[in-house]
Amino acid sequence: MLFAWLTSCDLNVSLRNKISRKPVENAYIESFNGKLRDECLNENWFITLKDARETIEAWRIDYNEFRPHSSLGDLSPVEYVNKTEKTLIHSGR
């Protein structure tokens, strides 16, 4: 289902590894799915499809832009990108 969605969108995304059929084969996705389920899906009662889309989108923006991630040195993704860009600029790359 995810593969079908990715290919139907014009996102220019390629899959590097085989699509995992077992949860333990992709710990990053399972970690994300658990956070989405625990922090968003289980905490909200969606009245309409529009309500679900808006609520999930707000959670996605918070998760992807503002929330610190331990894998990024406890920086938010936006902070990490900004820091990385500054480092590359200063190093002349």
N, CA and C atoms as a LAMMPS dump frame, in Angstrom:
ITEM: TIMESTEP
0
ITEM: NUMBER OF ATOMS
279
ITEM: BOX BOUNDS ff ff ff
-5.0000000000000000e+02 5.0000000000000000e+02
-5.0000000000000000e+02 5.0000000000000000e+02
-5.0000000000000000e+02 5.0000000000000000e+02
ITEM: ATOMS id mol type element x y z
1 1 1 N 0.826 -1.182 0
2 1 2 C 0 0 0
3 1 3 C 0.878 1.256 0
4 2 1 N 1.901 1.284 0.833
5 2 2 C 2.808 2.43 0.865
6 2 3 C 3.515 2.582 -0.472
7 3 1 N 3.973 1.459 -1.032
8 3 2 C 4.657 1.517 -2.311
9 3 3 C 3.734 2.074 -3.392
10 4 1 N 2.489 1.648 -3.399
11 4 2 C 1.523 2.151 -4.385
12 4 3 C 1.319 3.647 -4.217
13 5 1 N 1.236 4.096 -2.969
14 5 2 C 1.054 5.531 -2.721
15 5 3 C 2.273 6.322 -3.17
16 6 1 N 3.462 5.825 -2.835
17 6 2 C 4.686 6.531 -3.216
18 6 3 C 4.813 6.647 -4.73
19 7 1 N 4.471 5.586 -5.428
20 7 2 C 4.599 5.632 -6.873
21 7 3 C 3.497 6.452 -7.524
22 8 1 N 2.337 6.585 -6.869
23 8 2 C 1.257 7.387 -7.441
24 8 3 C 1.503 8.88 -7.253
25 9 1 N 2.263 9.245 -6.241
26 9 2 C 2.604 10.646 -6.009
27 9 3 C 3.835 10.982 -6.842
28 10 1 N 3.939 12.199 -7.245
29 10 2 C 5.095 12.605 -8.035
30 10 3 C 6.151 13.167 -7.087
31 11 1 N 6.705 12.291 -6.229
32 11 2 C 7.618 12.726 -5.179
33 11 3 C 9.085 12.466 -5.502
34 12 1 N 9.347 11.776 -6.585
35 12 2 C 10.719 11.433 -6.957
36 12 3 C 11.427 10.696 -5.811
37 13 1 N 10.754 9.682 -5.287
38 13 2 C 11.262 8.894 -4.169
39 13 3 C 11.656 7.523 -4.687
40 14 1 N 12.8 7.054 -4.253
41 14 2 C 13.192 5.695 -4.592
42 14 3 C 13.365 4.904 -3.307
43 15 1 N 13.053 3.641 -3.374
44 15 2 C 13.211 2.764 -2.222
45 15 3 C 14.573 2.116 -2.297
46 16 1 N 15.365 2.293 -1.24
47 16 2 C 16.736 1.771 -1.23
48 16 3 C 16.779 0.284 -0.9
49 17 1 N 15.945 -0.135 -0.001
50 17 2 C 15.961 -1.524 0.438
51 17 3 C 14.657 -2.195 0.046
52 18 1 N 14.658 -3.495 0.175
53 18 2 C 13.423 -4.218 -0.105
54 18 3 C 12.352 -3.78 0.879
55 19 1 N 11.128 -3.905 0.478
56 19 2 C 10.02 -3.563 1.357
57 19 3 C 9.905 -4.67 2.396
58 20 1 N 9.969 -4.277 3.643
59 20 2 C 9.941 -5.226 4.742
60 20 3 C 8.529 -5.75 4.964
61 21 1 N 8.411 -7.008 5.191
62 21 2 C 7.122 -7.626 5.503
63 21 3 C 6.977 -7.905 6.999
64 22 1 N 8.081 -7.801 7.744
65 22 2 C 8.055 -8.074 9.172
66 22 3 C 8.425 -6.803 9.927
67 23 1 N 7.688 -6.479 10.989
68 23 2 C 7.971 -5.252 11.749
69 23 3 C 9.404 -5.156 12.246
70 24 1 N 9.999 -6.254 12.666
71 24 2 C 11.35 -6.201 13.215
72 24 3 C 12.404 -5.916 12.162
73 25 1 N 12.053 -6.002 10.884
74 25 2 C 13.022 -5.749 9.819
75 25 3 C 13.194 -4.267 9.528
76 26 1 N 12.328 -3.429 10.071
77 26 2 C 12.46 -1.995 9.84
78 26 3 C 12.116 -1.24 11.119
79 27 1 N 13.074 -1.163 12.009
80 27 2 C 12.855 -0.569 13.327
81 27 3 C 12.496 0.912 13.249
82 28 1 N 13.05 1.64 12.264
83 28 2 C 12.748 3.069 12.145
84 28 3 C 11.276 3.303 11.844
85 29 1 N 10.736 2.529 10.921
86 29 2 C 9.322 2.677 10.566
87 29 3 C 8.447 2.258 11.739
88 30 1 N 8.802 1.184 12.395
89 30 2 C 7.998 0.732 13.531
90 30 3 C 8.023 1.748 14.662
91 31 1 N 9.165 2.392 14.877
92 31 2 C 9.253 3.435 15.894
93 31 3 C 8.337 4.601 15.533
94 32 1 N 8.397 5.028 14.269
95 32 2 C 7.537 6.116 13.813
96 32 3 C 6.067 5.722 13.919
97 33 1 N 5.732 4.522 13.46
98 33 2 C 4.335 4.075 13.524
99 33 3 C 3.819 4.061 14.958
100 34 1 N 4.666 3.63 15.886
101 34 2 C 4.264 3.619 17.293
102 34 3 C 4.009 5.016 17.819
103 35 1 N 4.868 5.96 17.464
104 35 2 C 4.672 7.353 17.895
105 35 3 C 3.4 7.936 17.292
106 36 1 N 3.193 7.702 16
107 36 2 C 1.982 8.199 15.339
108 36 3 C 0.738 7.626 16.004
109 37 1 N 0.757 6.34 16.25
110 37 2 C -0.394 5.68 16.867
111 37 3 C -0.625 6.2 18.294
112 38 1 N 0.436 6.22 19.108
113 38 2 C 0.291 6.607 20.516
114 38 3 C -0.022 8.086 20.71
115 39 1 N 0.635 8.937 19.932
116 39 2 C 0.526 10.378 20.162
117 39 3 C -0.564 11.059 19.342
118 40 1 N -1.009 10.427 18.287
119 40 2 C -1.991 11.09 17.424
120 40 3 C -3.265 10.264 17.269
121 41 1 N -3.133 9.067 16.731
122 41 2 C -4.321 8.281 16.414
123 41 3 C -5.104 7.852 17.655
124 42 1 N -4.408 7.426 18.702
125 42 2 C -5.093 6.987 19.915
126 42 3 C -5.605 8.15 20.763
127 43 1 N -5.087 9.345 20.536
128 43 2 C -5.449 10.506 21.344
129 43 3 C -6.594 11.328 20.757
130 44 1 N -6.992 11.033 19.537
131 44 2 C -8.002 11.846 18.869
132 44 3 C -9.169 11.001 18.397
133 45 1 N -10.328 11.62 18.417
134 45 2 C -11.539 10.999 17.91
135 45 3 C -11.898 11.769 16.645
136 46 1 N -11.745 11.136 15.504
137 46 2 C -11.973 11.812 14.236
138 46 3 C -13.448 11.725 13.852
139 47 1 N -14.043 12.872 13.594
140 47 2 C -15.452 12.935 13.237
141 47 3 C -15.644 12.749 11.735
142 48 1 N -14.773 13.35 10.961
143 48 2 C -14.86 13.263 9.507
144 48 3 C -13.476 12.96 8.946
145 49 1 N -13.443 12.586 7.688
146 49 2 C -12.17 12.35 7.031
147 49 3 C -11.36 13.642 6.986
148 50 1 N -12.017 14.765 6.76
149 50 2 C -11.335 16.063 6.746
150 50 3 C -10.7 16.347 8.106
151 51 1 N -11.425 16.071 9.174
152 51 2 C -10.904 16.257 10.529
153 51 3 C -9.673 15.382 10.744
154 52 1 N -9.72 14.138 10.308
155 52 2 C -8.582 13.223 10.46
156 52 3 C -7.373 13.746 9.689
157 53 1 N -7.598 14.173 8.456
158 53 2 C -6.486 14.686 7.643
159 53 3 C -5.853 15.917 8.276
160 54 1 N -6.663 16.834 8.769
161 54 2 C -6.136 18.058 9.372
162 54 3 C -5.363 17.765 10.655
163 55 1 N -5.902 16.889 11.48
164 55 2 C -5.254 16.543 12.749
165 55 3 C -3.934 15.82 12.505
166 56 1 N -3.933 14.857 11.6
167 56 2 C -2.719 14.107 11.299
168 56 3 C -1.681 15.009 10.649
169 57 1 N -2.111 15.922 9.777
170 57 2 C -1.177 16.856 9.15
171 57 3 C -0.531 17.775 10.188
172 58 1 N -1.311 18.254 11.147
173 58 2 C -0.755 19.101 12.209
174 58 3 C 0.274 18.316 13.026
175 59 1 N -0.033 17.056 13.323
176 59 2 C 0.915 16.22 14.059
177 59 3 C 2.169 16 13.23
178 60 1 N 2.021 15.736 11.926
179 60 2 C 3.16 15.508 11.041
180 60 3 C 4.081 16.726 10.981
181 61 1 N 3.489 17.896 10.887
182 61 2 C 4.291 19.125 10.845
183 61 3 C 5.077 19.289 12.145
184 62 1 N 4.415 19.071 13.261
185 62 2 C 5.107 19.161 14.554
186 62 3 C 6.244 18.146 14.624
187 63 1 N 5.969 16.916 14.217
188 63 2 C 6.966 15.842 14.278
189 63 3 C 8.155 16.125 13.36
190 64 1 N 7.879 16.598 12.16
191 64 2 C 8.933 16.796 11.157
192 64 3 C 9.663 18.121 11.26
193 65 1 N 9.092 19.104 11.926
194 65 2 C 9.715 20.422 11.92
195 65 3 C 10.146 20.932 13.295
196 66 1 N 9.431 20.583 14.329
197 66 2 C 9.686 21.216 15.625
198 66 3 C 10.151 20.275 16.722
199 67 1 N 9.813 19.035 16.654
200 67 2 C 10.123 18.103 17.728
201 67 3 C 11.576 17.638 17.661
202 68 1 N 12.278 17.671 18.782
203 68 2 C 13.652 17.155 18.796
204 68 3 C 13.671 15.638 18.565
205 69 1 N 14.667 15.175 17.836
206 69 2 C 14.838 13.746 17.569
207 69 3 C 16.201 13.321 18.101
208 70 1 N 16.219 12.248 18.858
209 70 2 C 17.49 11.783 19.433
210 70 3 C 18.479 11.397 18.338
211 71 1 N 17.992 10.908 17.214
212 71 2 C 18.893 10.514 16.123
213 71 3 C 19.556 11.714 15.454
214 72 1 N 19.052 12.914 15.728
215 72 2 C 19.625 14.146 15.173
216 72 3 C 20.322 14.97 16.251
217 73 1 N 20.778 14.313 17.286
218 73 2 C 21.46 15.017 18.37
219 73 3 C 20.507 15.891 19.172
220 74 1 N 19.284 15.431 19.33
221 74 2 C 18.233 16.148 20.056
222 74 3 C 17.899 17.505 19.447
223 75 1 N 18.079 17.612 18.135
224 75 2 C 17.645 18.797 17.399
225 75 3 C 16.382 18.445 16.628
226 76 1 N 15.593 19.468 16.325
227 76 2 C 14.462 19.228 15.439
228 76 3 C 15.011 19.066 14.026
229 77 1 N 14.273 18.433 13.131
230 77 2 C 14.764 18.299 11.758
231 77 3 C 15.113 19.641 11.114
232 78 1 N 14.319 20.67 11.353
233 78 2 C 14.614 21.992 10.787
234 78 3 C 15.924 22.536 11.36
235 79 1 N 16.108 22.408 12.67
236 79 2 C 17.361 22.867 13.287
237 79 3 C 18.555 22.087 12.743
238 80 1 N 18.376 20.788 12.556
239 80 2 C 19.457 19.948 12.047
240 80 3 C 19.856 20.364 10.634
241 81 1 N 18.871 20.602 9.772
242 81 2 C 19.159 21.034 8.4
243 81 3 C 19.888 22.368 8.417
244 82 1 N 19.396 23.306 9.213
245 82 2 C 20.048 24.621 9.293
246 82 3 C 21.492 24.501 9.775
247 83 1 N 21.717 23.683 10.79
248 83 2 C 23.065 23.492 11.323
249 83 3 C 23.965 22.837 10.278
250 84 1 N 23.45 21.836 9.585
251 84 2 C 24.22 21.14 8.561
252 84 3 C 24.567 22.069 7.409
253 85 1 N 23.59 22.875 6.977
254 85 2 C 23.854 23.823 5.885
255 85 3 C 24.921 24.838 6.282
256 86 1 N 24.859 25.351 7.501
257 86 2 C 25.861 26.295 7.971
258 86 3 C 27.239 25.66 8.012
259 87 1 N 27.292 24.406 8.465
260 87 2 C 28.575 23.701 8.527
261 87 3 C 29.146 23.511 7.129
262 88 1 N 28.306 23.147 6.168
263 88 2 C 28.778 22.954 4.804
264 88 3 C 29.234 24.262 4.178
265 89 1 N 28.503 25.337 4.451
266 89 2 C 28.884 26.653 3.903
267 89 3 C 30.235 27.082 4.451
268 90 1 N 30.41 26.931 5.765
269 90 2 C 31.672 27.348 6.401
270 90 3 C 32.852 26.475 6.001
271 91 1 N 32.564 25.216 5.642
272 91 2 C 33.661 24.329 5.258
273 91 3 C 33.966 24.428 3.761
274 92 1 N 33.142 25.181 3.02
275 92 2 C 33.386 25.396 1.598
276 92 3 C 32.906 24.286 0.702
277 93 1 N 32.008 23.439 1.18
278 93 2 C 31.509 22.323 0.361
279 93 3 C 30.305 22.723 -0.43
